[in-house]
Amino acid sequence: MTTRRTRPVPRPPEGTPPPAELARQARTVLADAVRIARWAAVERDRDHDQDATSATERAAAALNMTPAQVRAGWDRARLAGLVELHGDTARPGWRLRAWDRDDSAVLRGWVALFDAWSLVHPAPHDVAPAAVAEVVEAVPQVLSLLQLSAGPVAVPALLDLLRQRVAELRDERCEVQGGPRQPPPLPGPDSLARLLDWALEGLAAVGALTLGDGQATLTPLGNWAVWVKLEQICVAAQSPAGHIEQSAEDMLRGCARLTPGPARVEYRAWLAARPVGSAVTELLTVARGEDALLRGLAFEALRVVGAPAEAEVRAAAEEVCLRPYALLWLAEYEGADPDDAPDVLTREEATWLWVDTAAAVADHGESALLVRHLESAVQGTVPALLDEVRAVGHPRTVQVLVALAAAHPDPALAKAVRRAAFQVHTGGA
């Protein structure tokens, strides 16, 4: 056993509701999205030849909603991971199945929606896209001020901060591009004020803040989300001791921050305490879940199992979400060097795995890890990567691209990634 020194888990700001209450509020924000996702889960098992327009009308009639409300709710359901698109087919997401019993899944779904606020609320059409991108990039500073203020902040004060932050971003961009070049003029006061209104309305639309009397105030959910972003809490952090009697999911979560050696010790101890067949089945069940980090860890544990897991892993290779992991497992089992094992994957499978791994980093890691993950892509350039990521159809593509755009320090690259997220988002609508 090793002695590990870990950073104490930071405590949320005083007055932050407990997770169960935050999850209740998140369920309220996403109530219509959940209703529509559940309706769609039932409808997909019926034989309908009608097009998407008639599906919208059927949903509106069944749920006593307007077609516009149905479209908006469907949009939110996709962004929150309640539904997943596989080609032309929409399937219930894992978060939907866990919605009533797993507060953590609910909060992660809401945070995914919060990260995608600029996709929920369309920007003004008569404002230059570059100005919109600058405001999106500057919004975290606005949110930080709201969080630090712990109460209402006047909109004019937020506008002053936004103007200052946009100017700083332009100066930084000029410095990066080299030479004492004069930055382009800032958007006019009216345009910047309209973009601030758009941003505040978009954040209010996802339940992150409330507006009124010329002021903006973070909701408890918004306050908690900004704090989480600032602290970069790893939700998988748990004690590495005492996993033998836990479920596979809890055991894997507890091992998430261990280095490979100590983690393998935990896997062996857990496996030794139960029949190997049921242990393999339980690990693969976890791997099929919505948490990409646990998917990867489940296959690490299956590497410890070895030969007794071969038949079930070979069968799992027929499942889209498990195929890259299963093929790598089989290649190593059959004697391939771990460094050469990725050669068994097709370009599409490697890209799918890249997106899945990015989803794990976005959910559990730090922003810098997500940025460094770019370097592991098989594509030689970011445009090529974005083209293939869009084509591969991973259900978490939009969330991954939104998180990467929010994390990347290069404004031009972040803008390109954000544009790709928007194209994936609108292309599947």
Secondary structure, DSSP 8 states (H G I E B T S, - for coil): -------------TT---HHHHHHHHHHHTHHHHHHHHHHHHHTTS-----HHHHHHHHHHHHT--HHHHHHHHHHHHHTTSEEEETTEEEE-HHHHHTTT-HHHHHHHHHHHHHTHHHHS---TTS-HHHHHHHHHHHHHHHHHHHHHTS-EEHHHHHHHHHHHHHHHHHHHHHHH-S---------HHHHHHHHHHHHHHHHHTTSEEEETTEEEE-HHHHHHHHHHHHT--TT---SS--TTS-HHHHHHHHTTS-HHHHHHHHHHHHHTS-HHHHHHHHHHHHTSS-HHHHHHHHHHHHHH-GGGHHHHHHHTTSTTTHHHHHHHHHHHTT--TTTGGGGS-HHHHHHHHHHHHHHHHHHS-HHHHHHHGGG-SSSSHHHHHHHHHHH--TTHHHHHHHHHHH-S-HHHHHHHHHHHHHHHHHT-
